[in-house]
């Protein structure tokens, strides 16, 4: 289930589509600009690494994304937002076989 302002349209299937959708979802959450930028940056790192064929680095960037979500939960990210962000990051990790 999607919470907040996250889009509930069809779920993309490729890692690239999943990452692109999550970047849009982060923008829609209305998070503090710095927090949103940091989260999006981690997803962009994962996307660039995946595009270069470096799955290990992509997985590392997604792990860093999860660490950032955890660090900002109940500070600049609500628990509901953190749950959604964590779930979707794990979905991307699964698609990459991290």
N, C-alpha and C positions, 0 to 999 in steps of 0.2 A: 504494500500500500504506500502511496506517495503522500507526503504531508506538506503543509504550508502551501507555497506557491509553485511547487514543482509540477512540471507538466506530466500528465498521465496519458499522453498519446502513446502510440505504438513504440515498443522498446526496440531500439536499434540492435543489430546483430553483430557487427564487426567491432573489434576493439576501437578502431578510429571513430566509428559512429557513436559508440558508448561514451568515449571521452568527449567528443564534440557536444553531445547532449548534456553531459554533466557540467560542462562549462556554461552552457545556457542556463541550466538549472541553478547553478551557483549565482549567476547574475540575477535571477528571478527571486532569490531568497531575500534580497535587500540587506545583505550583511554589510558590516563596516567595510569601507573601500579597501583598506589594507589587508583585512582578513580575506576578502573575496579575491584580491589580487594574488595573495600568497597561495591560496588554494588552487586558483586557476593556473598559476605558474607551475605547480607540481604536476598538474594534469598535462600541461604543454610539454614538460620535460618527458613525461611518460610517452606521449604521442610521438615526439621527435625520436626518442630511443627506439620505439617500436617500428617507426618508419625506416630507421636505419638498420633494422634487423637485430637490435640489441635488446632482447627480451629481458635479460637480467637487469639491465639498467632501468628499463620500463617498470619492472616489478619493484625495484628499489625506490623509484620516484613515487609509485603508488603507496609504498610503505611509509614514505615521508609524508605523503598526503594524509594517511591515516593517523600518523603521529601528531600532525598539526591539528587535525579535527579533535583528537583526544585532548590536546593541550588547551584548546580554545572552548571546549564544552563547558557550559555554565558560566562562561565569561563573555565571549562575543558570539558564540553559537549555542542555540538552545539545545536541550537534550533531544527533542524531536528532530531538529535539523541534523544534529550529529548522527542520530540513528539512520536517517535517510542517506546522508553523505557516506557513512561507513558501509551501509548496505550496497550502495551503488559502486563504491570503490572496490568492494569485494567481488561484485559482479564483473567488473573489468578485470580484476586479478584472475578470476576463474576463466575468463575468456582468453587470457594470455597464458594460462597454465602456470601461474606463479607458485 
